[in-house]
Amino acid sequence: MRLSCLQQNLARGLSIVGRAVATRTTLPITQNVLIQTDNSRLKLSATNLEIAITTWVGAQVDEEGACTVPARLLTEFINALPPERVDISLSQRPRGLHLRCGRFEAHINGAEAEEFPPIPSVSGGATAVIDAEALHKAVAQVVFAAATDDSRPVLTGVKVEMEGEKFTLAAADGFRLAVHKASSRDGVPEPVSFIVPARTLAELNRVLPDQTDPVEVTIAPSKGQCLFRLRNIELVSQLIQGTFPNYTQLIPQAYASRAVVNLQEFARAVRTASIFARDGSGIIRVHMAPSGQGIGGKLNISSKAEEVGENTAELEASVEGDEARIAFNSRYLTEVLGALNTPEVALEVTSPSSPGVFRPAGAGKKAEGRDGSQPPEEGEYVHVIMPMFVQW
């Protein structure tokens, strides 16, 4: 193997696949990166046996070949080089890579490419084509709500539902639920659903902002794996087997009070309240007060810690329904408000002991009215948070 490429392109490629390199493993070869030539391009692959990421880098290939070398060592060396051309060749004894960039030269010991675990191929299954921007927004608004502990494995994933040209992402951890509905560019012929590890989607979302082309999502016929194909990047993930909770039943079907408030002001009030909430069990209290004249109202955000002090912020809001009080975990509030990108947010409350529902303001117009709420319609987002029990 003999080729040359630009240092900055190689560094970016290694940073992309590096997210799939195993950190703690009983199979040391998974701490390597597989380097191959492929149709006059440089192909980089890494896998931890749960996620596999492959990317292609533009290169001038003079001789075909393949090798696998330690990912961390190669990445650190390439990142330290100047932004110039890097010449790469395969050495036989010892097996490894010879690299040269300007006045810098190195040899990195490696292993035969055949020793590297095979990268799974996914073909023949249902495929949907989704705009990168739409997928990025959907993932960003749900992935943080997935569980981080393995006590219930299905909750560490994100439920993906595809039907025709519609797709839905849903995540829950037992204390909160996030659901996003949107449209795909090309849909699936038959409805399909599967559970993708949240970590997979988090890694996917790191590269989506740089993508302008749509993303192909393919589910293996066995439903054991899925493939996300982007421009010059492929990500293959194992799927989580099991039954995801019926999340539509977790969304309250009615509310007694609804407040619409400026998102930035709400987020700022929550950030300041979180400073005091750190020493007060992470509790933030929300008081919704209608004006009594049918227009306007107040949203009071407060927190307190016995040994530290207390904090209060009063926001202008449009409140309909009854006066209401409810308390939330400060981190959950911070994360849902950070995921929204509309000027205003709506908070729907039934009682202090019932879940609170957050929506982008203007979303769910069909569900407005105190007699009933519904799961989000297409293009909508709904976030449900269980309350914390406090003395008012």
HUCORBEL-V257375 format. One record per pair of residues at least 4 apart in sequence whose ideal C-beta (glycine too) atoms are under 7 Angstrom apart, sorted by the first residue. I is the first residue (numbers start at 1). J is the second residue. D is the distance in whole Angstrom. If there is no record, write none. Layout:
I | J | D
I | J | D
This chain:
1 | 37 | 6
1 | 63 | 6
1 | 64 | 6
1 | 65 | 2
1 | 66 | 7
1 | 67 | 7
1 | 89 | 6
1 | 90 | 4
2 | 62 | 4
2 | 63 | 4
2 | 89 | 5
3 | 37 | 6
3 | 42 | 6
3 | 59 | 5
3 | 60 | 6
3 | 61 | 5
3 | 62 | 6
3 | 88 | 5
4 | 59 | 7
4 | 60 | 5
4 | 85 | 5
4 | 86 | 7
4 | 87 | 5
4 | 88 | 7
5 | 9 | 6
5 | 10 | 5
5 | 42 | 6
5 | 57 | 6
5 | 58 | 7
5 | 59 | 4
5 | 86 | 6
6 | 10 | 7
6 | 85 | 6
7 | 11 | 6
7 | 78 | 6
7 | 81 | 5
7 | 82 | 7
7 | 83 | 5
7 | 84 | 6
7 | 86 | 5
7 | 101 | 6
8 | 12 | 6
8 | 83 | 5
9 | 13 | 6
9 | 57 | 5
9 | 58 | 6
10 | 14 | 6
10 | 57 | 6
10 | 78 | 5
10 | 86 | 6
11 | 15 | 6
11 | 78 | 5
11 | 79 | 5
12 | 16 | 7
13 | 17 | 7
13 | 44 | 5
13 | 55 | 5
13 | 57 | 4
14 | 18 | 6
14 | 33 | 7
14 | 44 | 7
14 | 74 | 7
14 | 75 | 5
14 | 78 | 6
16 | 53 | 6
16 | 55 | 5
16 | 207 | 6
16 | 233 | 6
17 | 33 | 6
17 | 44 | 5
17 | 45 | 6
17 | 46 | 4
17 | 53 | 5
17 | 54 | 7
17 | 55 | 6
18 | 46 | 7
18 | 71 | 6
18 | 75 | 6
19 | 53 | 6
19 | 203 | 5
19 | 206 | 7
20 | 46 | 4
20 | 47 | 6
20 | 48 | 6
20 | 51 | 5
20 | 52 | 6
20 | 53 | 4
21 | 31 | 6
21 | 33 | 7
21 | 46 | 5
21 | 48 | 7
21 | 71 | 4
22 | 30 | 4
22 | 31 | 5
22 | 48 | 4
25 | 30 | 5
25 | 31 | 7
25 | 48 | 7
29 | 68 | 7
29 | 111 | 7
29 | 115 | 6
29 | 116 | 6
29 | 117 | 7
30 | 47 | 6
30 | 48 | 6
30 | 49 | 6
30 | 117 | 6
31 | 70 | 6
31 | 71 | 6
32 | 68 | 4
32 | 69 | 6
32 | 70 | 6
32 | 71 | 6
32 | 111 | 7
32 | 116 | 7
33 | 44 | 6
33 | 45 | 7
33 | 46 | 5
33 | 68 | 7
33 | 69 | 7
33 | 71 | 4
33 | 74 | 6
34 | 45 | 4
34 | 68 | 5
34 | 113 | 6
34 | 116 | 5
35 | 42 | 7
35 | 44 | 6
35 | 66 | 7
35 | 67 | 5
35 | 68 | 7
35 | 69 | 7
36 | 43 | 4
36 | 66 | 4
36 | 113 | 7
37 | 42 | 6
37 | 43 | 7
37 | 61 | 5
37 | 64 | 5
37 | 65 | 6
38 | 43 | 4
38 | 56 | 7
40 | 61 | 5
41 | 56 | 5
41 | 57 | 7
41 | 58 | 6
41 | 59 | 6
42 | 56 | 7
42 | 57 | 4
42 | 59 | 4
43 | 54 | 7
43 | 56 | 6
44 | 54 | 7
44 | 55 | 5
44 | 57 | 7
45 | 52 | 7
45 | 54 | 4
45 | 119 | 5
46 | 53 | 6
46 | 71 | 6
47 | 51 | 7
47 | 52 | 4
47 | 117 | 6
47 | 119 | 6
49 | 117 | 6
50 | 197 | 7
50 | 237 | 7
50 | 238 | 5
51 | 200 | 6
51 | 203 | 7
51 | 235 | 7
51 | 237 | 5
52 | 119 | 5
52 | 120 | 6
52 | 236 | 5
53 | 235 | 5
54 | 119 | 6
54 | 234 | 5
55 | 232 | 6
55 | 233 | 5
56 | 232 | 5
65 | 90 | 5
66 | 113 | 4
67 | 90 | 5
67 | 96 | 7
67 | 97 | 6
67 | 110 | 5
67 | 113 | 6
68 | 110 | 5
68 | 111 | 5
68 | 113 | 6
68 | 115 | 7
68 | 116 | 5
69 | 74 | 5
69 | 96 | 6
69 | 97 | 5
69 | 108 | 5
69 | 110 | 4
70 | 74 | 6
70 | 108 | 7
71 | 75 | 6
72 | 76 | 6
73 | 77 | 6
73 | 108 | 6
74 | 78 | 6
74 | 108 | 6
75 | 79 | 6
76 | 80 | 6
77 | 81 | 7
77 | 106 | 6
81 | 86 | 7
81 | 101 | 5
81 | 104 | 6
82 | 101 | 7
82 | 102 | 6
84 | 101 | 6
84 | 102 | 5
85 | 101 | 7
86 | 99 | 6
86 | 101 | 5
87 | 100 | 4
88 | 97 | 6
88 | 99 | 6
89 | 98 | 5
90 | 97 | 7
91 | 96 | 6
91 | 98 | 5
91 | 107 | 6
94 | 109 | 5
95 | 110 | 6
95 | 111 | 6
95 | 112 | 7
96 | 107 | 6
96 | 108 | 5
96 | 109 | 4
96 | 110 | 4
97 | 108 | 5
97 | 110 | 6
98 | 107 | 5
99 | 105 | 7
99 | 106 | 5
100 | 105 | 5
111 | 115 | 5
119 | 236 | 7
120 | 225 | 6
120 | 236 | 5
122 | 218 | 5
122 | 220 | 5
122 | 225 | 5
122 | 226 | 7
122 | 227 | 4
122 | 236 | 6
124 | 221 | 6
125 | 218 | 5
125 | 219 | 5
125 | 220 | 5
125 | 221 | 5
126 | 188 | 4
126 | 190 | 7
126 | 192 | 5
126 | 219 | 5
127 | 216 | 6
127 | 217 | 7
127 | 218 | 4
128 | 162 | 5
128 | 167 | 7
128 | 184 | 5
128 | 186 | 6
128 | 187 | 6
128 | 188 | 5
128 | 217 | 5
129 | 184 | 6
129 | 185 | 5
129 | 186 | 4
129 | 214 | 5
129 | 216 | 6
130 | 134 | 6
130 | 135 | 5
130 | 167 | 7
130 | 184 | 5
130 | 185 | 6
130 | 214 | 6
130 | 215 | 5
130 | 217 | 6
131 | 135 | 7
131 | 185 | 6
131 | 214 | 5
132 | 136 | 6
132 | 208 | 5
132 | 211 | 4
132 | 212 | 7
132 | 213 | 7
132 | 214 | 6
132 | 215 | 5
133 | 137 | 6
134 | 138 | 6
134 | 182 | 5
135 | 139 | 6
135 | 208 | 6
135 | 215 | 6
136 | 140 | 6
136 | 205 | 6
136 | 208 | 4
136 | 209 | 6
137 | 141 | 6
138 | 142 | 7
138 | 169 | 5
138 | 180 | 4
138 | 182 | 5
139 | 143 | 5
139 | 169 | 7
139 | 201 | 5
139 | 204 | 7
139 | 205 | 5
140 | 205 | 6
140 | 339 | 6
141 | 178 | 6
141 | 180 | 5
141 | 339 | 5
141 | 381 | 5
142 | 158 | 6
142 | 169 | 5
142 | 170 | 7
142 | 171 | 4
142 | 178 | 4
142 | 179 | 7
142 | 180 | 5
143 | 158 | 6
143 | 171 | 6
143 | 198 | 5
143 | 201 | 5
143 | 202 | 5
143 | 205 | 7
144 | 335 | 5
144 | 339 | 7
145 | 171 | 4
145 | 172 | 6
145 | 173 | 6
145 | 176 | 5
145 | 177 | 7
145 | 178 | 4
146 | 155 | 7
146 | 156 | 6
146 | 157 | 6
146 | 158 | 6
146 | 171 | 4
146 | 173 | 6
146 | 198 | 4
147 | 152 | 6
147 | 155 | 4
147 | 156 | 5
147 | 173 | 4
147 | 174 | 7
150 | 156 | 6
153 | 240 | 6
153 | 242 | 6
154 | 195 | 6
154 | 240 | 6
154 | 242 | 4
154 | 243 | 7
154 | 244 | 5
155 | 172 | 6
155 | 173 | 6
155 | 174 | 7
156 | 197 | 6
156 | 198 | 6
157 | 195 | 4
157 | 196 | 6
157 | 197 | 5
157 | 198 | 6
157 | 240 | 4
158 | 169 | 5
158 | 170 | 7
158 | 171 | 5
158 | 195 | 7
158 | 196 | 5
158 | 198 | 6
158 | 201 | 6
159 | 170 | 4
159 | 193 | 7
159 | 195 | 6
159 | 244 | 4
160 | 167 | 7
160 | 169 | 6
160 | 193 | 7
160 | 194 | 6
160 | 196 | 6
161 | 167 | 7
161 | 168 | 4
161 | 193 | 5
162 | 167 | 5
162 | 187 | 7
162 | 188 | 5
162 | 191 | 7
162 | 192 | 5
163 | 191 | 4
164 | 187 | 4
165 | 183 | 6
165 | 184 | 5
165 | 187 | 4
166 | 181 | 7
166 | 183 | 6
166 | 378 | 6
167 | 182 | 6
167 | 184 | 5
168 | 179 | 7
168 | 180 | 7
168 | 181 | 5
169 | 180 | 5
170 | 178 | 7
170 | 179 | 5
170 | 247 | 5
171 | 178 | 5
171 | 198 | 7
172 | 176 | 7
172 | 177 | 4
172 | 245 | 6
172 | 247 | 6
175 | 332 | 7
175 | 386 | 5
176 | 332 | 6
176 | 383 | 7
176 | 384 | 6
176 | 385 | 5
176 | 386 | 7
177 | 247 | 6
177 | 250 | 5
177 | 384 | 4
178 | 383 | 5
179 | 247 | 6
179 | 375 | 7
179 | 376 | 6
179 | 382 | 5
180 | 381 | 5
181 | 376 | 5
181 | 377 | 7
181 | 378 | 5
181 | 379 | 7
181 | 380 | 6
182 | 378 | 7
182 | 379 | 6
183 | 378 | 6
185 | 214 | 5
188 | 192 | 6
192 | 219 | 6
194 | 219 | 6
194 | 223 | 6
194 | 226 | 6
194 | 239 | 5
195 | 239 | 6
195 | 240 | 4
195 | 242 | 7
195 | 244 | 6
196 | 200 | 5
196 | 201 | 6
196 | 226 | 6
196 | 237 | 6
196 | 239 | 6
197 | 237 | 6
197 | 240 | 6
198 | 202 | 6
199 | 203 | 6
200 | 204 | 6
200 | 237 | 4
201 | 205 | 6
203 | 235 | 7
204 | 208 | 6
204 | 228 | 6
204 | 235 | 6
207 | 211 | 7
207 | 230 | 7
207 | 233 | 6
211 | 215 | 7
211 | 230 | 5
211 | 231 | 6
213 | 231 | 5
215 | 228 | 6
215 | 229 | 7
215 | 230 | 6
216 | 229 | 4
217 | 226 | 7
217 | 228 | 6
218 | 226 | 7
218 | 227 | 4
219 | 223 | 6
219 | 226 | 5
220 | 224 | 6
220 | 225 | 4
220 | 226 | 7
223 | 239 | 6
224 | 238 | 7
224 | 239 | 6
225 | 236 | 6
225 | 237 | 7
225 | 238 | 6
225 | 239 | 6
226 | 237 | 6
226 | 239 | 6
227 | 234 | 6
227 | 236 | 5
228 | 235 | 4
229 | 234 | 5
248 | 375 | 5
250 | 384 | 6
251 | 357 | 7
251 | 373 | 7
251 | 375 | 6
251 | 382 | 6
251 | 384 | 6
252 | 350 | 6
252 | 354 | 6
252 | 355 | 6
252 | 357 | 6
252 | 373 | 6
253 | 372 | 6
253 | 373 | 6
254 | 350 | 6
254 | 370 | 6
254 | 371 | 6
254 | 372 | 6
254 | 373 | 6
255 | 321 | 7
255 | 348 | 4
255 | 349 | 6
255 | 350 | 5
255 | 357 | 7
255 | 370 | 6
255 | 373 | 6
256 | 321 | 5
256 | 322 | 5
256 | 324 | 6
256 | 349 | 7
256 | 350 | 5
256 | 351 | 7
256 | 370 | 6
257 | 288 | 5
257 | 319 | 7
257 | 321 | 4
257 | 322 | 5
257 | 324 | 4
257 | 349 | 5
258 | 320 | 5
258 | 321 | 6
258 | 346 | 6
258 | 348 | 5
259 | 288 | 5
259 | 297 | 7
259 | 299 | 5
259 | 317 | 5
259 | 318 | 7
259 | 319 | 5
259 | 347 | 5
260 | 317 | 6
260 | 318 | 4
260 | 344 | 5
260 | 346 | 5
260 | 361 | 5
261 | 265 | 7
261 | 266 | 5
261 | 299 | 5
261 | 315 | 5
261 | 317 | 4
261 | 344 | 6
261 | 345 | 6
262 | 266 | 6
262 | 343 | 7
262 | 344 | 6
263 | 267 | 6
263 | 337 | 7
263 | 340 | 6
263 | 342 | 6
263 | 343 | 6
263 | 344 | 6
263 | 345 | 5
264 | 268 | 6
265 | 269 | 6
265 | 315 | 5
266 | 270 | 6
266 | 315 | 6
266 | 337 | 6
266 | 345 | 6
267 | 271 | 6
267 | 337 | 4
267 | 338 | 7
268 | 272 | 7
269 | 273 | 6
269 | 301 | 4
269 | 313 | 4
269 | 315 | 6
270 | 274 | 6
270 | 284 | 6
270 | 301 | 6
270 | 330 | 7
270 | 333 | 5
270 | 334 | 6
270 | 337 | 6
271 | 334 | 7
272 | 311 | 6
272 | 313 | 6
273 | 277 | 6
273 | 284 | 5
273 | 301 | 5
273 | 302 | 6
273 | 303 | 4
273 | 311 | 5
273 | 313 | 7
273 | 330 | 7
274 | 278 | 7
274 | 284 | 7
274 | 330 | 4
274 | 334 | 6
275 | 311 | 7
276 | 280 | 6
276 | 303 | 4
276 | 304 | 6
276 | 305 | 5
276 | 308 | 6
276 | 309 | 6
276 | 310 | 6
276 | 311 | 5
277 | 282 | 5
277 | 283 | 6
277 | 284 | 5
277 | 303 | 4
277 | 330 | 4
278 | 282 | 7
279 | 305 | 4
279 | 307 | 7
279 | 308 | 5
280 | 303 | 6
280 | 304 | 6
280 | 305 | 4
282 | 329 | 5
282 | 330 | 5
282 | 331 | 6
283 | 303 | 6
283 | 327 | 5
283 | 388 | 5
283 | 390 | 6
284 | 301 | 6
284 | 303 | 5
284 | 327 | 7
284 | 328 | 6
284 | 330 | 5
284 | 333 | 6
285 | 302 | 5
285 | 303 | 7
285 | 325 | 7
285 | 327 | 5
285 | 390 | 7
286 | 299 | 7
286 | 301 | 6
286 | 326 | 5
286 | 327 | 7
286 | 328 | 7
287 | 300 | 4
287 | 325 | 5
288 | 299 | 6
288 | 319 | 5
288 | 323 | 7
288 | 324 | 4
288 | 349 | 6
289 | 297 | 6
289 | 298 | 5
289 | 300 | 7
289 | 319 | 7
289 | 323 | 5
290 | 297 | 5
290 | 319 | 4
290 | 320 | 7
290 | 321 | 7
290 | 323 | 6
291 | 295 | 6
291 | 296 | 4
291 | 297 | 5
296 | 316 | 7
296 | 318 | 6
297 | 317 | 5
297 | 318 | 6
297 | 319 | 3
298 | 314 | 6
298 | 315 | 7
298 | 316 | 7
298 | 317 | 6
299 | 315 | 4
299 | 317 | 4
300 | 312 | 7
300 | 314 | 5
301 | 313 | 5
301 | 315 | 7
302 | 310 | 7
302 | 311 | 6
302 | 312 | 4
303 | 310 | 7
303 | 311 | 5
304 | 310 | 3
305 | 309 | 7
321 | 370 | 6
324 | 349 | 4
325 | 352 | 6
325 | 392 | 6
326 | 349 | 5
326 | 352 | 5
326 | 356 | 5
326 | 387 | 5
327 | 387 | 6
327 | 388 | 4
327 | 390 | 5
328 | 332 | 6
328 | 333 | 5
328 | 356 | 7
328 | 385 | 6
328 | 387 | 6
328 | 388 | 6
329 | 333 | 7
329 | 388 | 6
330 | 334 | 6
331 | 335 | 6
332 | 336 | 6
332 | 385 | 5
333 | 337 | 6
334 | 338 | 6
335 | 339 | 6
336 | 340 | 7
336 | 358 | 5
336 | 383 | 5
336 | 385 | 7
337 | 345 | 7
340 | 345 | 6
340 | 360 | 6
342 | 360 | 4
342 | 361 | 6
344 | 361 | 3
345 | 358 | 6
345 | 360 | 6
345 | 361 | 6
346 | 359 | 5
346 | 361 | 5
347 | 356 | 6
347 | 358 | 6
348 | 356 | 7
348 | 357 | 4
348 | 373 | 6
349 | 356 | 5
350 | 354 | 4
352 | 387 | 6
353 | 387 | 6
353 | 389 | 7
355 | 384 | 5
355 | 385 | 6
355 | 386 | 5
355 | 387 | 7
356 | 385 | 5
356 | 387 | 6
357 | 373 | 7
357 | 382 | 6
357 | 384 | 5
358 | 383 | 4
359 | 363 | 5
359 | 364 | 5
359 | 381 | 7
359 | 382 | 5
360 | 381 | 6
363 | 376 | 7
363 | 380 | 4
363 | 381 | 6
364 | 368 | 7
364 | 374 | 7
364 | 376 | 6
364 | 377 | 7
364 | 380 | 6
366 | 374 | 7
366 | 377 | 6
367 | 372 | 7
367 | 373 | 5
367 | 374 | 4
375 | 382 | 7
376 | 380 | 3
376 | 381 | 6
376 | 382 | 4
